[in-house]
Amino acid sequence: MTIAWFAFVVVVGASLISACLLVTLFSTALRVGDSELAWRKRVSVALFVVCGLVVALGVYLIVPALHAFG
């Protein structure tokens, strides 16, 4: 059994980039939402929705049962 090192490096890089993106989006949503202005609340909710979509995409990519057969 051999290890495909390039594929391993690609997976590690993609994991690091997606984790950093998710943390950045979430923390930005917290910072923006820490105000009483209405537009900042809407932007904060939109960023939280994007965080949820990123997580949902990650779950979709990981769980093979969610992929269409055919």
N, CA, C and O atoms as a MOPAC input file, in Angstrom:
PM7 MOZYME 1SCF
protein

 N      0.84300 1    -1.17200 1     0.00000 1
 C      0.00000 1     0.00000 1     0.00000 1
 C      0.89300 1     1.24200 1     0.00000 1
 O      1.81100 1     1.36600 1     0.81100 1
 N      0.60700 1     2.13800 1    -0.91000 1
 C      1.38600 1     3.36800 1    -0.96900 1
 C      0.47800 1     4.55400 1    -0.65900 1
 O     -0.73900 1     4.49700 1    -0.83500 1
 N      1.09200 1     5.60100 1    -0.20500 1
 C      0.36300 1     6.82500 1     0.12900 1
 C      0.54400 1     7.82800 1    -0.99500 1
 O      1.66500 1     8.08300 1    -1.43400 1
 N     -0.54300 1     8.38700 1    -1.45200 1
 C     -0.49200 1     9.44500 1    -2.46400 1
 C     -0.21800 1    10.75900 1    -1.72700 1
 O     -1.14000 1    11.42500 1    -1.25600 1
 N      1.05100 1    11.11200 1    -1.63700 1
 C      1.44700 1    12.26200 1    -0.82200 1
 C      0.89800 1    13.57300 1    -1.36500 1
 O      0.55200 1    14.46600 1    -0.59200 1
 N      0.81700 1    13.69900 1    -2.66500 1
 C      0.27600 1    14.94200 1    -3.21800 1
 C     -1.18200 1    15.11600 1    -2.83300 1
 O     -1.60500 1    16.21900 1    -2.48700 1
 N     -1.95500 1    14.04100 1    -2.89000 1
 C     -3.35700 1    14.10400 1    -2.49400 1
 C     -3.47800 1    14.42800 1    -0.99900 1
 O     -4.37500 1    15.16600 1    -0.59100 1
 N     -2.58000 1    13.87900 1    -0.19800 1
 C     -2.57300 1    14.16300 1     1.23400 1
 C     -2.31200 1    15.64200 1     1.48500 1
 O     -2.98400 1    16.25700 1     2.31400 1
 N     -1.35400 1    16.21200 1     0.78700 1
 C     -1.02700 1    17.62800 1     0.94900 1
 C     -2.19500 1    18.50400 1     0.48500 1
 O     -2.47700 1    19.53500 1     1.09600 1
 N     -2.86300 1    18.10600 1    -0.57500 1
 C     -4.02400 1    18.85800 1    -1.06200 1
 C     -5.13800 1    18.85500 1    -0.02300 1
 O     -5.76300 1    19.88800 1     0.21700 1
 N     -5.39000 1    17.71000 1     0.59300 1
 C     -6.43500 1    17.61100 1     1.61200 1
 C     -6.08100 1    18.45000 1     2.83900 1
 O     -6.94000 1    19.13900 1     3.38900 1
 N     -4.83300 1    18.39400 1     3.26400 1
 C     -4.40400 1    19.20200 1     4.41300 1
 C     -4.54400 1    20.68800 1     4.10100 1
 O     -5.03800 1    21.45100 1     4.93100 1
 N     -4.12000 1    21.09900 1     2.92700 1
 C     -4.24000 1    22.50700 1     2.54300 1
 C     -5.68300 1    22.96600 1     2.46000 1
 O     -6.02400 1    24.04800 1     2.93800 1
 N     -6.52600 1    22.15000 1     1.85800 1
 C     -7.94400 1    22.51400 1     1.75300 1
 C     -8.59800 1    22.58200 1     3.12400 1
 O     -9.44200 1    23.44400 1     3.36700 1
 N     -8.21900 1    21.68800 1     4.01500 1
 C     -8.77200 1    21.70900 1     5.37500 1
 C     -8.35300 1    22.96700 1     6.12000 1
 O     -9.17300 1    23.59800 1     6.78700 1
 N     -7.08700 1    23.33200 1     6.01000 1
 C     -6.61400 1    24.54300 1     6.68600 1
 C     -7.27600 1    25.79600 1     6.13600 1
 O     -7.67300 1    26.68100 1     6.89500 1
 N     -7.39200 1    25.87000 1     4.82900 1
 C     -8.00400 1    27.05100 1     4.20900 1
 C     -9.47900 1    27.14800 1     4.59200 1
 O     -9.95600 1    28.23100 1     4.92900 1
 N    -10.19800 1    26.04500 1     4.54500 1
 C    -11.62100 1    26.09800 1     4.88900 1
 C    -11.83100 1    26.39200 1     6.36500 1
 O    -12.77200 1    27.10500 1     6.71600 1
 N    -10.98900 1    25.86800 1     7.23500 1
 C    -11.10700 1    26.17200 1     8.66500 1
 C    -10.83400 1    27.64300 1     8.92900 1
 O    -11.55200 1    28.27800 1     9.70100 1
 N     -9.81200 1    28.18600 1     8.30000 1
 C     -9.51800 1    29.61700 1     8.46600 1
 C    -10.64800 1    30.48900 1     7.92100 1
 O    -11.00100 1    31.50200 1     8.52600 1
 N    -11.21300 1    30.09700 1     6.78400 1
 C    -12.33800 1    30.83700 1     6.21500 1
 C    -13.53400 1    30.82200 1     7.15300 1
 O    -14.16700 1    31.85600 1     7.37100 1
 N    -13.84700 1    29.66400 1     7.70600 1
 C    -14.99200 1    29.54800 1     8.60000 1
 C    -14.80300 1    30.37000 1     9.87100 1
 O    -15.73000 1    31.05400 1    10.30400 1
 N    -13.63500 1    30.31300 1    10.46600 1
 C    -13.36300 1    31.08800 1    11.68000 1
 C    -13.40300 1    32.58100 1    11.38400 1
 O    -13.92400 1    33.35600 1    12.18600 1
 N    -12.86700 1    32.98700 1    10.25800 1
 C    -12.89100 1    34.40200 1     9.87500 1
 C    -14.31100 1    34.89500 1     9.65500 1
 O    -14.67400 1    35.96900 1    10.13400 1
 N    -15.11600 1    34.12700 1     8.93900 1
 C    -16.51000 1    34.52100 1     8.71300 1
 C    -17.28000 1    34.62100 1    10.02200 1
 O    -18.02400 1    35.57900 1    10.23400 1
 N    -17.10800 1    33.64600 1    10.89500 1
 C    -17.84200 1    33.63400 1    12.15300 1
 C    -17.43400 1    34.79600 1    13.04700 1
 O    -18.29000 1    35.47400 1    13.61600 1
 N    -16.12500 1    35.03100 1    13.17400 1
 C    -15.66700 1    36.12400 1    14.03100 1
 C    -16.05100 1    37.48200 1    13.45500 1
 O    -16.35000 1    38.41000 1    14.20700 1
 N    -16.04600 1    37.60700 1    12.13400 1
 C    -16.48500 1    38.85800 1    11.51000 1
 C    -17.97100 1    39.08100 1    11.76900 1
 O    -18.39400 1    40.20800 1    12.02400 1
 N    -18.75900 1    38.02200 1    11.70600 1
 C    -20.18700 1    38.14700 1    11.99400 1
 C    -20.41500 1    38.58300 1    13.44100 1
 O    -21.31000 1    39.38400 1    13.71200 1
 N    -19.62100 1    38.06800 1    14.35800 1
 C    -19.75100 1    38.48700 1    15.75600 1
 C    -19.38100 1    39.95200 1    15.93300 1
 O    -20.06500 1    40.68700 1    16.64700 1
 N    -18.30100 1    40.37700 1    15.28600 1
 C    -17.86600 1    41.77800 1    15.40900 1
 C    -18.86500 1    42.73300 1    14.78300 1
 O    -19.17500 1    43.77600 1    15.35900 1
 N    -19.37100 1    42.38400 1    13.60900 1
 C    -20.30700 1    43.26000 1    12.90900 1
 C    -21.63700 1    43.31300 1    13.65800 1
 O    -22.26500 1    44.36900 1    13.73000 1
 N    -22.06400 1    42.18800 1    14.21000 1
 C    -23.35300 1    42.13400 1    14.88600 1
 C    -23.35700 1    42.76300 1    16.26200 1
 O    -24.40300 1    42.80800 1    16.90800 1
 N    -22.21900 1    43.25200 1    16.73100 1
 C    -22.10800 1    43.84400 1    18.06300 1
 C    -22.46900 1    45.32300 1    18.04800 1
 O    -21.79500 1    46.14300 1    18.67200 1
 N    -23.51900 1    45.65000 1    17.34300 1
 C    -23.95200 1    47.04200 1    17.22300 1
 C    -25.47300 1    47.07700 1    17.16100 1
 O    -26.12300 1    46.06300 1    16.90800 1
 N    -26.01700 1    48.23800 1    17.39200 1
 C    -27.47400 1    48.40700 1    17.34900 1
 C    -27.96700 1    48.85100 1    15.97600 1
 O    -29.17600 1    48.94500 1    15.76200 1
 N    -27.06500 1    49.12400 1    15.04900 1
 C    -27.47500 1    49.56400 1    13.71700 1
 C    -28.12600 1    48.41200 1    12.95600 1
 O    -27.65800 1    47.27400 1    12.99900 1
 N    -29.21500 1    48.73100 1    12.26000 1
 C    -29.98700 1    47.68400 1    11.58400 1
 C    -29.20000 1    47.02800 1    10.45300 1
 O    -29.27100 1    45.81000 1    10.28700 1
 N    -28.46000 1    47.80200 1     9.68000 1
 C    -27.73700 1    47.22400 1     8.55100 1
 C    -26.64200 1    46.28900 1     9.02900 1
 O    -26.31800 1    45.31600 1     8.34800 1
 N    -26.06600 1    46.57200 1    10.19600 1
 C    -25.01700 1    45.68900 1    10.70400 1
 C    -25.59600 1    44.35900 1    11.17700 1
 O    -24.94500 1    43.32100 1    11.05800 1
 N    -26.80500 1    44.38600 1    11.70900 1
 C    -27.46300 1    43.13800 1    12.10900 1
 C    -27.75100 1    42.26900 1    10.88300 1
 O    -27.57700 1    41.05100 1    10.92100 1
 N    -28.19400 1    42.90900 1     9.79200 1
 C    -28.48400 1    42.14000 1     8.57200 1
 C    -27.21300 1    41.53000 1     7.99900 1
 O    -27.21700 1    40.38100 1     7.55700 1
 N    -26.13800 1    42.28800 1     8.00500 1
 C    -24.86400 1    41.76700 1     7.49900 1
 C    -24.37800 1    40.62300 1     8.38900 1
 O    -23.85300 1    39.62600 1     7.89300 1
 N    -24.55200 1    40.76700 1     9.68600 1
 C    -24.14500 1    39.71500 1    10.61000 1
 C    -24.92200 1    38.42700 1    10.35800 1
 O    -24.33700 1    37.34400 1    10.33000 1
 N    -26.22000 1    38.53900 1    10.17800 1
 C    -27.04200 1    37.35300 1     9.89700 1
 C    -26.62900 1    36.72800 1     8.57000 1
 O    -26.56900 1    35.50400 1     8.45700 1
 N    -26.34300 1    37.55200 1     7.56600 1
 C    -25.90200 1    37.02900 1     6.27100 1
 C    -24.58300 1    36.26500 1     6.40900 1
 O    -24.40400 1    35.22100 1     5.78200 1
 N    -23.66400 1    36.77700 1     7.22000 1
 C    -22.39800 1    36.08000 1     7.42800 1
 C    -22.61000 1    34.75800 1     8.16600 1
 O    -21.95000 1    33.76600 1     7.85800 1
 N    -23.52000 1    34.73700 1     9.13300 1
 C    -23.82800 1    33.47900 1     9.81600 1
 C    -24.44200 1    32.46600 1     8.84600 1
 O    -24.16200 1    31.27000 1     8.93700 1
 N    -25.26800 1    32.93600 1     7.93000 1
 C    -25.85200 1    32.04600 1     6.92200 1
 C    -24.75500 1    31.47300 1     6.03100 1
 O    -24.77600 1    30.28600 1     5.70400 1
 N    -23.80300 1    32.30600 1     5.64000 1
 C    -22.68200 1    31.82600 1     4.82100 1
 C    -21.87800 1    30.77600 1     5.59600 1
 O    -21.44400 1    29.77900 1     5.01900 1
 N    -21.68000 1    30.99700 1     6.89800 1
 C    -20.99200 1    30.00200 1     7.73000 1
 C    -21.73900 1    28.67100 1     7.70000 1
 O    -21.13300 1    27.61000 1     7.54900 1
 N    -23.04800 1    28.74200 1     7.84400 1
 C    -23.85000 1    27.52000 1     7.79400 1
 C    -23.75000 1    26.81600 1     6.45900 1
 O    -23.69100 1    25.58700 1     6.40300 1
 N    -23.73100 1    27.59100 1     5.37400 1
 C    -23.60000 1    26.99400 1     4.04700 1
 C    -22.24200 1    26.32400 1     3.85700 1
 O    -22.15100 1    25.25900 1     3.24600 1
 N    -21.19400 1    26.94600 1     4.38100 1
 C    -19.85100 1    26.34700 1     4.29300 1
 C    -19.81800 1    25.02300 1     5.05600 1
 O    -19.25000 1    24.04100 1     4.57600 1
 N    -20.42100 1    24.99700 1     6.23200 1
 C    -20.46700 1    23.75300 1     7.01700 1
 C    -21.29200 1    22.69400 1     6.29000 1
 O    -20.90100 1    21.52700 1     6.23600 1
 N    -22.43500 1    23.10100 1     5.73000 1
 C    -23.27300 1    22.15000 1     4.99800 1
 C    -22.54000 1    21.58500 1     3.78400 1
 O    -22.65400 1    20.39400 1     3.49300 1
 N    -21.79800 1    22.41700 1     3.08100 1
 C    -21.01500 1    21.92900 1     1.94800 1
 C    -19.95300 1    20.94000 1     2.40300 1
 O    -19.72800 1    19.92700 1     1.74000 1
 N    -19.29800 1    21.21900 1     3.52300 1
 C    -18.30500 1    20.29200 1     4.05500 1
 C    -18.90400 1    18.95300 1     4.41500 1
 O    -18.31600 1    17.90900 1     4.13200 1
 N    -20.08300 1    18.97300 1     5.04400 1
 C    -20.76000 1    17.71800 1     5.39200 1
 C    -21.15800 1    16.97200 1     4.12500 1
 O    -21.01800 1    15.75100 1     4.05100 1
 N    -21.65300 1    17.69900 1     3.13300 1
 C    -22.02700 1    17.06800 1     1.86900 1
 C    -20.83000 1    16.39100 1     1.20800 1
 O    -20.95300 1    15.28600 1     0.68000 1
 N    -19.67700 1    17.05100 1     1.23700 1
 C    -18.49400 1    16.48400 1     0.60600 1
 C    -17.94900 1    15.26500 1     1.36100 1
 O    -17.35400 1    14.37200 1     0.75900 1
 N    -18.15200 1    15.23700 1     2.66000 1
 C    -17.59800 1    14.14900 1     3.48300 1
 C    -18.49400 1    12.91100 1     3.46400 1
 O    -17.98700 1    11.79000 1     3.40600 1
 N    -19.81200 1    13.09300 1     3.51000 1
 C    -20.74100 1    11.96500 1     3.65300 1
 C    -21.13100 1    11.45600 1     2.25400 1
 O    -21.83500 1    12.14600 1     1.51700 1
 N    -20.68300 1    10.27300 1     1.90000 1
 C    -20.97500 1     9.74400 1     0.55900 1
 C    -22.45100 1     9.43200 1     0.34900 1
 O    -22.91100 1     9.43300 1    -0.79300 1
 N    -23.20400 1     9.16700 1     1.40100 1
 C    -24.62300 1     8.84100 1     1.24700 1
 C    -25.43300 1    10.01300 1     0.71800 1
 O    -26.53600 1     9.82100 1     0.20700 1
 N    -24.90500 1    11.21300 1     0.83100 1
 C    -25.61900 1    12.39700 1     0.34600 1
 C    -25.42700 1    12.63300 1    -1.14900 1
 O    -26.13900 1    13.44400 1    -1.74100 1
 N    -24.49300 1    11.94900 1    -1.75300 1
 C    -24.22600 1    12.12100 1    -3.18100 1
 C    -25.23500 1    11.32900 1    -4.00600 1
 O    -25.70400 1    10.26900 1    -3.59200 1
 N    -25.54700 1    11.85200 1    -5.15000 1
 C    -26.49400 1    11.16200 1    -6.02400 1
 C    -25.83500 1     9.91800 1    -6.62400 1
 O    -24.66200 1     9.93000 1    -6.99800 1
 N    -26.60700 1     8.87100 1    -6.70000 1
 C    -26.09200 1     7.63000 1    -7.31400 1
 C    -26.41700 1     7.66500 1    -8.80000 1
 O    -27.49700 1     8.09900 1    -9.20000 1
 N    -25.50500 1     7.21900 1    -9.58500 1
 C    -25.83800 1     7.15000 1   -10.99300 1
 C    -24.65600 1     7.30800 1   -11.81100 1
 O    -24.74700 1     7.27700 1   -13.03800 1

